[in-house]
Amino acid sequence: MIVLFILLGGLLWLISLLLFAFAAWAFYKLAQLLWEKIRRALLRPGTAQITSYEVFTPDLEDIHFQDSRPQVRLELDCERHGQRFQISLGPLTCEELFPALDLPAHHVACWLSDEDWCQMLENRWITIACDWQQRKAILTSQIREDRRMLLIGFLSLSMFALLVTLSLLQS
């Protein structure tokens, strides 16, 4: 009987240790995600020149794509603090690309001819934020979403802290 209690206690201790390790790993991943969102939200938008592009139509049989409209991959020439570097951006849908080019997004406009794509994208400047540390470009719409999410999170945390403080003062 005592051996059974010792085995059961050891098993519960092992399970609690595994749960603690999983919780620590989850907290670490959450902190990494939050730090990345904060860092991206603080990036300053700028412009970059399109040096090359690739327009492709996704195959709907491929499990990763659910939209058959053309998508675009861009190679960009960014400059930050006097340093120039090449980064790639994409694949982008028309709804993401056109606002970055300061053009109105329209579903029909996605189906341009090769000459129209060339006229629209050749040596054009695009509004993005260049993340020189990770060598990638981020659309300003994504930065706005990150800022909005952080603002909502901060306000929620502030309201929670205010409610806890008020409930402690009433006690």
TILUM-62286 format. One line per field, with one value per atom (N, C-alpha, C, CB): x, y, z; residue in three letters; atom name. Coordinates in steps of 0.05 Angstrom, whole numbers, plus 32768, in hexadecimal, padded with zeros to 4 digits. Glycine has a CB too. Layout:
N
X <- (X,...)
Y <- (Y,...)
Z <- (Z,...)
code <- (Ala,...)
site <- (CA,...)
This chain:
171
X <- (8010,8000,8011,7FED,8026,8038,8047,804C,804E,805C,8049,8065,8030,801C,801A,8001,801A,8019,8033,8015,8049,8062,8063,807A,805A,8059,8045,8051,802E,801A,8024,8000,8031,803D,8053,8048,8064,8079,806E,808B,8058,804B,803F,8036,8032,8026,803C,8015,8052,8068,8074,807E,8077,8081,806E,8085,8054,8040,8041,8024,8043,8044,805D,8042,8073,808C,808A,80A3,807E,8079,8067,806E,8052,8040,804E,8027,805F,806E,8081,807E,808E,80A1,8091,80B0,807A,806A,8060,8052,8058,804F,8066,8044,807E,8095,809C,80AE,809A,809F,808A,809F,8071,805B,805F,8040,8066,806B,8082,8071,8097,80AE,80A6,80C5,8096,808D,807B,807E,8069,8058,8068,8043,807C,808D,809C,80A1,80A6,80B3,80A0,80BE,8088,8074,806D,805A,806A,8064,807B,805D,8093,80AB,80AC,80C5,80A7,80A7,8092,80A3,807A,8064,806B,804A,8077,807F,8095,8089,80A9,80BE,80B4,80D4,80A1,8096,8084,8086,8076,8065,8075,8053,808D,809E,80AE,80B0,80AC,80BB,80AE,80BA,80BF,80B5,80B1,80C9,8099,8094,80A6,8077,80AD,80BD,80B6,80DB,80C8,80C4,80DC,80C0,80D7,80EC,80E6,80ED,80FB,80F7,80F5,810F,80E2,80DE,80F4,80C1,8104,8119,8111,8133,8102,80F7,80DD,810C,80CE,80B5,80AF,809E,809D,8093,8076,80A2,8066,8049,8042,803A,8034,802C,800F,803F,8002,7FE7,7FE8,7FD5,7FDF,7FE1,7FD0,7FD9,7FD9,7FCA,7FB7,7FDD,7F9D,7F8A,7F8C,7F6E,7F9A,7F9E,7FB3,7FA6,7FC4,7FD7,7FC8,7FED,7FCE,7FBF,7FC3,7FC6,7FD9,7FE0,7FD1,7FFD,7FC5,7FB8,7F9A,7FC4,7F8A,7F6D,7F62,7F60,7F73,7F6B,7F7A,7F70,7F6C,7F78,7F82,7F66,7F7E,7F87,7FA5,7F7B,7FB1,7FCE,7FDA,7FD7,7FF2,8001,801C,8004,8028,8041,8056,803C,806E,8086,8097,8096,80A1,80B1,80CD,80A4,80E1,80FC,80FF,8112,8107,8109,8125,80F6,812A,8143,813D,8151,8144,813E,8158,8134,8153,8169,8162,816F,8174,8170,818A,8165,818A,81A2,81BA,81A9,81B4,81C9,81D2,81E1,81C8,81CE,81B8,81D2,81C0,81AD,81AE,81B3,8197,8196,817D,8195,817F,816A,815A,8176,813F,812D,8117,8122,8109,80F3,80D9,80F7,80C3,80A9,8095,80A1,8086,8070,8070,8074,805E,804B,8035,803F,802E,8019,8001,8024,7FE9,7FD1,7FCE,7FB8,7FBC,7FB7,7FAC,7FA2,7F9C,7F91,7FA7,7F7D,7FBD,7FD3,7FE6,7FE2,7FEA,7FFE,7FF5,8005,7FDD,7FD4,7FD4,7FB8,7FCA,7FCC,7FE9,7FBE,7FFC,8018,8024,8028,8018,8020,8010,801E,8000,7FEE,7FDA,7FFE,7FD0,7FBC,7FA3,7FC7,7F8C,7F73,7F73,7F5A,7F6B,7F69,7F4E,7F6C,7F4F,7F38,7F3C,7F31,7F28,7F2A,7F31,7F11,7F26,7F2B,7F48,7F17,7F53,7F6E,7F83,7F74,7F7C,7F90,7F97,7F85,7F84,7F88,7F94,7F6D,7FAB,7FB9,7FC9,7FCB,7FCF,7FE0,7FFD,7FDD,800F,802C,8037,803C,802E,8037,802D,802E,8014,8009,8017,7FEB,801D,802D,8048,8030,8054,806F,806E,807A,805A,8057,8052,8040,8042,803A,8051,8022,8061,8075,8092,8073,8099,80B4,80BF,80B6,80D4,80E2,80CF,80F0,80BB,80A7,80B0,808B,80A6,80AC,8093,80B3,8098,8082,8085,8082,806F,806F,806F,8056,8085,8089,809B,8095,809F,80B4,80C9,80A7,80E1,80F7,8103,810E,8101,810D,8129,80FB,813C,8157,8164,8168,815B,8166,815F,815C,8146,813E,813D,8123,8146,8146,812C,815C,8117,80FD,80ED,80ED,80DA,80C9,80AE,80C6,80A2,8088,8075,808A,805E,804B,8041,8033,803C,8032,8017,8030,8007,7FED,7FF2,7FDC,8007,800E,8018,8022,8027,8030,8019,8044,8005,7FED,7FDE,7FDB,7FDC,7FCE,7FDD,7FCC,7FF8,8007,8004,8025,8004,8000,7FE4,8004,7FD0,7FB5,7FB3,7FA1,7FBF,7FBE,7FCC,7FCB,7FE4,7FF2,7FE2,800D,7FD5,7FC5,7FAE,7FBB,7FA0,7F8A,7F93,7F7B,7FAA,7FB5,7FBD,7FCE,7FC9,7FD1,7FB9,7FE2,7FA4,7F8C,7F7E,7F79,7F7D,7F71,7F80,7F70,7F9A,7FAB,7FA7,7FC8,7FA5,7FA0,7F85,7FA3,7F71,7F56,7F55,7F41,7F63,7F65,7F72,7F73,7F89,7F98,7F87,7FB2,7F78,7F66,7F50,7F5A,7F44,7F2F,7F39,7F22,7F51,7F5D,7F63,7F76,7F6E,7F74,7F5B,7F83,7F46,7F2C,7F20,7F19,7F22,7F16,7F26,7F15,7F40,7F50,7F4B,7F6E,7F45,7F3F,7F24,7F40,7F12,7EF7,7EF7,7EE2,7F0B,7F0B,7F13,7F1F)
Y <- (7FE8,8000,8019,8000,8019,8030,8034,802C,801D,801F,802C,8003,8025,8031,804F,8024,8058,8075,8082,8079,8075,8081,8083,8070,806E,806F,8084,8054,8085,8099,80B6,8094,80BA,80D4,80DC,80D4,80C8,80CD,80D3,80B5,80C5,80CA,80E6,80B5,80EE,8109,811E,810C,8119,812C,812F,8123,8118,8119,8128,80FC,8123,8131,814F,8126,8157,8173,8180,8177,8172,817C,8180,8169,816D,8170,8188,8156,818B,81A2,81BC,819F,81BD,81D5,81DB,81D2,81C7,81CB,81D5,81B1,81CA,81D2,81EF,81C0,81F6,8211,8225,8213,821E,822F,8233,8224,821D,821F,8230,8202,822D,823D,825A,8233,8260,827C,8288,827D,8278,8281,8288,826C,8276,827B,8293,8262,8297,82AE,82C8,82AB,82C7,82DF,82E5,82DA,82D0,82D5,82E2,82BA,82D8,82E3,8300,82D2,8305,8320,8333,8321,832A,833B,8341,832E,832D,8331,8345,8316,8343,8356,8372,834D,8375,838F,839B,838E,838B,8394,839C,837F,838C,8393,83AC,837B,83AF,83C6,83E0,83C3,83DE,83F6,83FD,83F3,83EC,83F2,840B,83DA,841B,8432,842B,844A,8432,842D,843E,8431,8434,8442,8438,8440,843D,8434,8423,844B,8412,8402,8400,83E5,83FD,83FB,83DE,8409,83D8,83BD,83B9,83B9,83A5,839F,8388,8397,8376,8361,8356,834A,8347,833D,8323,8351,8313,82FA,82F9,82E1,82F7,82F4,82D7,8308,82CA,82AE,82AA,829B,8297,828F,8275,828D,8274,825C,8246,8262,822D,8216,820F,81FE,820E,8208,81EC,820D,81DA,81BF,81BF,81AC,81D4,81D6,81DE,81EB,81D0,81D3,81EF,81BD,81FC,8216,822D,821B,822A,8241,823C,8246,8250,824E,8263,8252,8273,8288,8285,82A4,8286,8282,829B,8273,82B2,82CC,82CD,82E4,82DC,82DE,82E9,82F0,82DF,82E9,82F3,82D3,8304,8311,830E,832F,8307,8307,831E,82EC,832E,8346,8343,835F,834D,8351,836F,8344,8377,8394,839D,839A,83B6,83C3,83D7,83D1,83D0,83E2,83F1,83D1,8408,8417,841F,8430,841B,8422,842D,840A,8445,8452,8451,8445,8455,8456,843A,8463,8425,840A,8400,83F7,83F3,83E8,83CA,83F2,83BD,83A0,8397,8395,837E,8372,8360,8362,8362,8351,8348,835F,8333,832A,832D,830D,832F,8333,8323,8351,8313,8305,82E8,8307,82D9,82E1,82F3,82C9,8307,831A,8317,8337,831B,831C,8339,8312,833C,8357,836A,8356,835F,836F,837A,8360,836C,8375,8386,835D,8380,838E,83AA,837E,83AC,83C6,83DD,83C3,83D9,83EF,83F7,83E8,83E4,83EA,83FA,83D0,83F7,8407,8421,83F7,8427,843E,843D,8458,8425,8421,8415,840E,841B,840F,83F1,841D,83E1,83C4,83BE,83B5,83AD,83A5,8389,83B9,8378,835C,8358,834D,8368,8365,836D,8376,8380,838A,8374,83A1,835E,8349,833B,8335,833B,832C,833E,8320,8349,835A,8349,836F,8355,8347,834A,8353,833B,833D,8359,8329,8366,8381,8395,838A,8391,83A3,839F,839E,8386,8381,838E,8362,838C,8398,83B6,8391,83C3,83E0,83E8,83EA,83D8,83E0,83DC,83D0,83C7,83C0,83C7,83A2,83CB,83D0,83EA,83D1,83E7,83FE,840F,840F,8404,8412,8411,8405,8424,8426,841C,8443,840D,8401,840A,83E2,840F,8418,83FF,842A,83FC,83E5,83EE,83CC,83DB,83DF,83CA,83DD,83D2,83BF,83B7,83CB,839D,8393,8389,837C,839A,8394,837E,83AC,837A,8365,834A,8369,8346,832B,832A,8324,8340,8341,8339,832E,8346,8342,835C,832C,835D,8375,836F,837D,8383,8381,8396,8382,838E,83A2,83B4,8394,83CD,83E0,83D8,83FC,83C9,83C0,83AC,83B3,839B,8388,8397,8374,83AC,83BC,83C9,83D2,83D4,83DF,83CB,83EC,83B2,839D,8396,8383,8395,838F,83A6,838C,83BF,83D5,83D4,83F0,83CE,83CC,83B5,83C7,839E,8388,838F,836F,839C,83A4,83B8,83AE,83CB,83DF,83D2,83F4,83C0,83B1,83A1,839F,8393,8384,8395,8374,83AC,83BE,83C9,83D5,83D1,83DB,83C5,83E6,83AD,8397,8391,837D,8391,838D,83A3,838A,83BC,83D3,83D1,83ED,83CA,83C7,83B0,83C1,839A,8384,838D,836C,839C,83A6,83BA,83B3,83CA,83DE,83CF,83F1,83BB,83AC,839D,8398,8392,8384,8398,8375,83AF,83C3,83CD,83DB,83D3,83DC,83C7,83E4,83AD,8398,8395,837D,8399,8397,83AF,8396,83C6,83DE,83DB,83F8,83CD,83CA,83B6,83C2,83A4,838E,8399,8379)
Z <- (8000,8000,8000,8018,8010,8012,7FF7,8029,7FEB,7FD1,7FBC,7FC8,7FBD,7FAB,7FAE,7FAE,7FC8,7FCD,7FC4,7FEB,7FC7,7FBE,7FA0,7FC8,7F92,7F75,7F6B,7F6A,7F77,7F70,7F75,7F7F,7F8B,7F92,7F7E,7FAE,7F77,7F64,7F48,7F62,7F40,7F27,7F26,7F21,7F3B,7F3D,7F3D,7F56,7F4B,7F4B,7F2E,7F5E,7F20,7F05,7EF2,7EFA,7EF5,7EE4,7EEA,7EE9,7F04,7F0A,7F00,7F29,7F00,7EF5,7ED7,7EFC,7EC9,7EAC,7EA6,7EA0,7EB6,7EB2,7EB7,7EC4,7ECB,7ED0,7EB9,7EEB,7EAF,7E98,7E80,7E91,7E7A,7E64,7E68,7E60,7E80,7E85,7E82,7EA2,7E8A,7E86,7E69,7E95,7E59,7E3D,7E2F,7E30,7E37,7E2B,7E32,7E35,7E4B,7E53,7E43,7E71,7E3F,7E2F,7E12,7E2F,7E06,7DEB,7DE9,7DE0,7DFD,7DFE,7E01,7E15,7E12,7E16,7DFC,7E2D,7DEE,7DD4,7DC0,7DC9,7DBF,7DAC,7DB3,7DAD,7DCD,7DD6,7DD0,7DF4,7DD5,7DCF,7DB1,7DD8,7DA0,7D83,7D7A,7D74,7D86,7D7F,7D88,7D8D,7DA0,7DA9,7D97,7DC6,7D90,7D7F,7D63,7D7C,7D58,7D3E,7D3F,7D33,7D55,7D58,7D5A,7D71,7D63,7D66,7D4D,7D7E,7D38,7D1F,7D12,7D0C,7D06,7CF8,7CDB,7CFA,7CD1,7CB4,7CA3,7CAD,7C8C,7C79,7C5D,7C7F,7C4B,7C2F,7C27,7C1C,7C13,7C07,7BE9,7C14,7BDA,7BBD,7BB5,7BAE,7BA3,7B98,7B83,7B8D,7B87,7B74,7B61,7B82,7B6A,7B59,7B66,7B55,7B55,7B5F,7B50,7B5B,7B5C,7B50,7B55,7B5B,7B40,7B43,7B3C,7B2F,7B4E,7B49,7B52,7B57,7B45,7B4C,7B5B,7B32,7B74,7B84,7B78,7BA1,7B7C,7B74,7B8C,7B6D,7B87,7B9C,7BA7,7B92,7B99,7BA3,7BB9,7B8D,7BBA,7BCF,7BE9,7BC8,7BFE,7C17,7C24,7C2B,7C1E,7C2B,7C1F,7C28,7C08,7BFB,7BF9,7BDF,7C00,7BFE,7BEA,7C19,7BDF,7BCD,7BB3,7BDA,7B9C,7B82,7B75,7B70,7B83,7B77,7B78,7B86,7B65,7B64,7B7E,7B4D,7B85,7B9B,7B92,7BB1,7BA1,7B98,7BAD,7B92,7BA4,7BB5,7BAC,7BB4,7BBF,7BB8,7BC3,7BC2,7BB4,7BBE,7BC1,7BAB,7BD9,7BDF,7BE6,7BF6,7BE1,7BE8,7BFE,7BCF,7C17,7C2E,7C36,7C45,7C42,7C4D,7C6A,7C3C,7C7C,7C98,7CA3,7CA9,7CAC,7CB8,7CA5,7CD3,7C8B,7C77,7C6D,7C82,7C79,7C70,7C5D,7C88,7C47,7C34,7C36,7C17,7C34,7C34,7C24,7C51,7C1A,7C0B,7C1D,7BF3,7C1A,7C29,7C16,7C42,7C1E,7C0E,7C1E,7C04,7C0F,7C1C,7C0C,7C1D,7C1A,7C0C,7C13,7BEE,7C08,7BF3,7BFF,7BE6,7BEF,7BF7,7BE5,7BF6,7BF1,7BE1,7BD7,7BF1,7BC4,7BBA,7BD0,7BA2,7BE2,7BF7,7C0A,7C07,7C0C,7C1C,7C0C,7C27,7BF3,7BE3,7BDA,7BCA,7BD0,7BC5,7BD9,7BBA,7BF2,7C05,7C0C,7C1F,7C0B,7C10,7BF9,7C14,7BE1,7BCA,7BC7,7BB1,7BDB,7BDB,7BC4,7BDA,7BBE,7BA9,7BB6,7B93,7BAB,7BB6,7BAF,7BAA,7BC3,7BBF,7BB2,7BDA,7B9D,7B8F,7B85,7B77,7B88,7B81,7B63,7B87,7B52,7B35,7B2E,7B24,7B3D,7B38,7B3C,7B49,7B4A,7B4E,7B34,7B62,7B21,7B08,7AF3,7AFF,7AF8,7AE5,7AD2,7AF4,7ABA,7AA7,7AB1,7A8A,7AA5,7AAC,7AA8,7A9D,7A92,7A8D,7AA2,7A71,7AAA,7ABF,7ADA,7AC3,7AE1,7AFA,7AF7,7AFF,7AE0,7ADC,7ADF,7AC0,7AD3,7AD5,7AF2,7AC3,7B00,7B1B,7B2F,7B24,7B2B,7B40,7B39,7B45,7B20,7B18,7B25,7AF9,7B35,7B42,7B53,7B2D,7B5E,7B6E,7B8B,7B6B,7B9A,7BB7,7BC5,7BC0,7BDB,7BEB,7C08,7BE9,7C15,7C31,7C43,7C38,7C51,7C63,7C7A,7C55,7C8C,7CA1,7C9D,7CBE,7C9A,7C96,7CB1,7C84,7CB7,7CD0,7CC9,7CDC,7CCE,7CC5,7CD6,7CC6,7CEF,7D00,7CF6,7D1D,7CED,7CE3,7CC5,7CEE,7CB8,7C9B,7C8E,7C90,7C98,7C8B,7C8C,7C9A,7C7A,7C77,7C84,7C59,7C8F,7C9C,7C91,7CBB,7C88,7C7E,7C94,7C71,7C8D,7CA2,7CAD,7C96,7C9D,7CA8,7CBE,7C92,7CBC,7CD2,7CEA,7CC8,7CE6,7CFD,7D0B,7CF4,7CFC,7D08,7D18,7CF3,7D0E,7D1D,7D37,7D0B,7D36,7D4E,7D62,7D46,7D59,7D6C,7D78,7D5D,7D68,7D72,7D87,7D5B,7D81,7D94,7DAE,7D87,7DAC,7DC5,7DD5,7DBE,7DC7,7DD5,7DE4,7DC1,7DD6,7DE2,7DFA,7DCE,7DF7,7E0D,7E25,7E03,7E1F,7E35,7E43,7E2A,7E34,7E41,7E51,7E2B,7E47,7E56,7E70,7E44,7E6E,7E86,7E9A,7E7E,7E90,7EA2,7EB0,7E92,7EA0,7EAC,7EC1,7E96,7EBB,7ECE,7EE8,7EC2,7EE5,7EFD,7F0C,7EF4,7EFE,7F0B,7F1B,7EF7,7F0F,7F1D,7F35,7F09,7F33,7F4A,7F60,7F42,7F59,7F6D,7F7B,7F60,7F6B,7F77,7F89,7F61,7F81,7F91,7FAB,7F82,7FAA,7FC3,7FD5,7FBC,7FCA,7FDA,7FE8,7FC9,7FDC,7FE8,7FFE,7FD2,7FFE,8012,802E,800A)
code <- (Met,Met,Met,Met,Ile,Ile,Ile,Ile,Val,Val,Val,Val,Leu,Leu,Leu,Leu,Phe,Phe,Phe,Phe,Ile,Ile,Ile,Ile,Leu,Leu,Leu,Leu,Leu,Leu,Leu,Leu,Gly,Gly,Gly,Gly,Gly,Gly,Gly,Gly,Leu,Leu,Leu,Leu,Leu,Leu,Leu,Leu,Trp,Trp,Trp,Trp,Leu,Leu,Leu,Leu,Ile,Ile,Ile,Ile,Ser,Ser,Ser,Ser,Leu,Leu,Leu,Leu,Leu,Leu,Leu,Leu,Leu,Leu,Leu,Leu,Phe,Phe,Phe,Phe,Ala,Ala,Ala,Ala,Phe,Phe,Phe,Phe,Ala,Ala,Ala,Ala,Ala,Ala,Ala,Ala,Trp,Trp,Trp,Trp,Ala,Ala,Ala,Ala,Phe,Phe,Phe,Phe,Tyr,Tyr,Tyr,Tyr,Lys,Lys,Lys,Lys,Leu,Leu,Leu,Leu,Ala,Ala,Ala,Ala,Gln,Gln,Gln,Gln,Leu,Leu,Leu,Leu,Leu,Leu,Leu,Leu,Trp,Trp,Trp,Trp,Glu,Glu,Glu,Glu,Lys,Lys,Lys,Lys,Ile,Ile,Ile,Ile,Arg,Arg,Arg,Arg,Arg,Arg,Arg,Arg,Ala,Ala,Ala,Ala,Leu,Leu,Leu,Leu,Leu,Leu,Leu,Leu,Arg,Arg,Arg,Arg,Pro,Pro,Pro,Pro,Gly,Gly,Gly,Gly,Thr,Thr,Thr,Thr,Ala,Ala,Ala,Ala,Gln,Gln,Gln,Gln,Ile,Ile,Ile,Ile,Thr,Thr,Thr,Thr,Ser,Ser,Ser,Ser,Tyr,Tyr,Tyr,Tyr,Glu,Glu,Glu,Glu,Val,Val,Val,Val,Phe,Phe,Phe,Phe,Thr,Thr,Thr,Thr,Pro,Pro,Pro,Pro,Asp,Asp,Asp,Asp,Leu,Leu,Leu,Leu,Glu,Glu,Glu,Glu,Asp,Asp,Asp,Asp,Ile,Ile,Ile,Ile,His,His,His,His,Phe,Phe,Phe,Phe,Gln,Gln,Gln,Gln,Asp,Asp,Asp,Asp,Ser,Ser,Ser,Ser,Arg,Arg,Arg,Arg,Pro,Pro,Pro,Pro,Gln,Gln,Gln,Gln,Val,Val,Val,Val,Arg,Arg,Arg,Arg,Leu,Leu,Leu,Leu,Glu,Glu,Glu,Glu,Leu,Leu,Leu,Leu,Asp,Asp,Asp,Asp,Cys,Cys,Cys,Cys,Glu,Glu,Glu,Glu,Arg,Arg,Arg,Arg,His,His,His,His,Gly,Gly,Gly,Gly,Gln,Gln,Gln,Gln,Arg,Arg,Arg,Arg,Phe,Phe,Phe,Phe,Gln,Gln,Gln,Gln,Ile,Ile,Ile,Ile,Ser,Ser,Ser,Ser,Leu,Leu,Leu,Leu,Gly,Gly,Gly,Gly,Pro,Pro,Pro,Pro,Leu,Leu,Leu,Leu,Thr,Thr,Thr,Thr,Cys,Cys,Cys,Cys,Glu,Glu,Glu,Glu,Glu,Glu,Glu,Glu,Leu,Leu,Leu,Leu,Phe,Phe,Phe,Phe,Pro,Pro,Pro,Pro,Ala,Ala,Ala,Ala,Leu,Leu,Leu,Leu,Asp,Asp,Asp,Asp,Leu,Leu,Leu,Leu,Pro,Pro,Pro,Pro,Ala,Ala,Ala,Ala,His,His,His,His,His,His,His,His,Val,Val,Val,Val,Ala,Ala,Ala,Ala,Cys,Cys,Cys,Cys,Trp,Trp,Trp,Trp,Leu,Leu,Leu,Leu,Ser,Ser,Ser,Ser,Asp,Asp,Asp,Asp,Glu,Glu,Glu,Glu,Asp,Asp,Asp,Asp,Trp,Trp,Trp,Trp,Cys,Cys,Cys,Cys,Gln,Gln,Gln,Gln,Met,Met,Met,Met,Leu,Leu,Leu,Leu,Glu,Glu,Glu,Glu,Asn,Asn,Asn,Asn,Arg,Arg,Arg,Arg,Trp,Trp,Trp,Trp,Ile,Ile,Ile,Ile,Thr,Thr,Thr,Thr,Ile,Ile,Ile,Ile,Ala,Ala,Ala,Ala,Cys,Cys,Cys,Cys,Asp,Asp,Asp,Asp,Trp,Trp,Trp,Trp,Gln,Gln,Gln,Gln,Gln,Gln,Gln,Gln,Arg,Arg,Arg,Arg,Lys,Lys,Lys,Lys,Ala,Ala,Ala,Ala,Ile,Ile,Ile,Ile,Leu,Leu,Leu,Leu,Thr,Thr,Thr,Thr,Ser,Ser,Ser,Ser,Gln,Gln,Gln,Gln,Ile,Ile,Ile,Ile,Arg,Arg,Arg,Arg,Glu,Glu,Glu,Glu,Asp,Asp,Asp,Asp,Arg,Arg,Arg,Arg,Arg,Arg,Arg,Arg,Met,Met,Met,Met,Leu,Leu,Leu,Leu,Leu,Leu,Leu,Leu,Ile,Ile,Ile,Ile,Gly,Gly,Gly,Gly,Phe,Phe,Phe,Phe,Leu,Leu,Leu,Leu,Ser,Ser,Ser,Ser,Leu,Leu,Leu,Leu,Ser,Ser,Ser,Ser,Met,Met,Met,Met,Phe,Phe,Phe,Phe,Ala,Ala,Ala,Ala,Leu,Leu,Leu,Leu,Leu,Leu,Leu,Leu,Val,Val,Val,Val,Thr,Thr,Thr,Thr,Leu,Leu,Leu,Leu,Ser,Ser,Ser,Ser,Leu,Leu,Leu,Leu,Leu,Leu,Leu,Leu,Gln,Gln,Gln,Gln,Ser,Ser,Ser,Ser)
site <- (N,CA,C,CB,N,CA,C,CB,N,CA,C,CB,N,CA,C,CB,N,CA,C,CB,N,CA,C,CB,N,CA,C,CB,N,CA,C,CB,N,CA,C,CB,N,CA,C,CB,N,CA,C,CB,N,CA,C,CB,N,CA,C,CB,N,CA,C,CB,N,CA,C,CB,N,CA,C,CB,N,CA,C,CB,N,CA,C,CB,N,CA,C,CB,N,CA,C,CB,N,CA,C,CB,N,CA,C,CB,N,CA,C,CB,N,CA,C,CB,N,CA,C,CB,N,CA,C,CB,N,CA,C,CB,N,CA,C,CB,N,CA,C,CB,N,CA,C,CB,N,CA,C,CB,N,CA,C,CB,N,CA,C,CB,N,CA,C,CB,N,CA,C,CB,N,CA,C,CB,N,CA,C,CB,N,CA,C,CB,N,CA,C,CB,N,CA,C,CB,N,CA,C,CB,N,CA,C,CB,N,CA,C,CB,N,CA,C,CB,N,CA,C,CB,N,CA,C,CB,N,CA,C,CB,N,CA,C,CB,N,CA,C,CB,N,CA,C,CB,N,CA,C,CB,N,CA,C,CB,N,CA,C,CB,N,CA,C,CB,N,CA,C,CB,N,CA,C,CB,N,CA,C,CB,N,CA,C,CB,N,CA,C,CB,N,CA,C,CB,N,CA,C,CB,N,CA,C,CB,N,CA,C,CB,N,CA,C,CB,N,CA,C,CB,N,CA,C,CB,N,CA,C,CB,N,CA,C,CB,N,CA,C,CB,N,CA,C,CB,N,CA,C,CB,N,CA,C,CB,N,CA,C,CB,N,CA,C,CB,N,CA,C,CB,N,CA,C,CB,N,CA,C,CB,N,CA,C,CB,N,CA,C,CB,N,CA,C,CB,N,CA,C,CB,N,CA,C,CB,N,CA,C,CB,N,CA,C,CB,N,CA,C,CB,N,CA,C,CB,N,CA,C,CB,N,CA,C,CB,N,CA,C,CB,N,CA,C,CB,N,CA,C,CB,N,CA,C,CB,N,CA,C,CB,N,CA,C,CB,N,CA,C,CB,N,CA,C,CB,N,CA,C,CB,N,CA,C,CB,N,CA,C,CB,N,CA,C,CB,N,CA,C,CB,N,CA,C,CB,N,CA,C,CB,N,CA,C,CB,N,CA,C,CB,N,CA,C,CB,N,CA,C,CB,N,CA,C,CB,N,CA,C,CB,N,CA,C,CB,N,CA,C,CB,N,CA,C,CB,N,CA,C,CB,N,CA,C,CB,N,CA,C,CB,N,CA,C,CB,N,CA,C,CB,N,CA,C,CB,N,CA,C,CB,N,CA,C,CB,N,CA,C,CB,N,CA,C,CB,N,CA,C,CB,N,CA,C,CB,N,CA,C,CB,N,CA,C,CB,N,CA,C,CB,N,CA,C,CB,N,CA,C,CB,N,CA,C,CB,N,CA,C,CB,N,CA,C,CB,N,CA,C,CB,N,CA,C,CB,N,CA,C,CB,N,CA,C,CB,N,CA,C,CB,N,CA,C,CB,N,CA,C,CB,N,CA,C,CB,N,CA,C,CB,N,CA,C,CB,N,CA,C,CB,N,CA,C,CB,N,CA,C,CB,N,CA,C,CB,N,CA,C,CB,N,CA,C,CB,N,CA,C,CB,N,CA,C,CB,N,CA,C,CB,N,CA,C,CB,N,CA,C,CB,N,CA,C,CB,N,CA,C,CB,N,CA,C,CB,N,CA,C,CB,N,CA,C,CB,N,CA,C,CB,N,CA,C,CB,N,CA,C,CB,N,CA,C,CB,N,CA,C,CB,N,CA,C,CB,N,CA,C,CB,N,CA,C,CB,N,CA,C,CB,N,CA,C,CB,N,CA,C,CB,N,CA,C,CB,N,CA,C,CB)
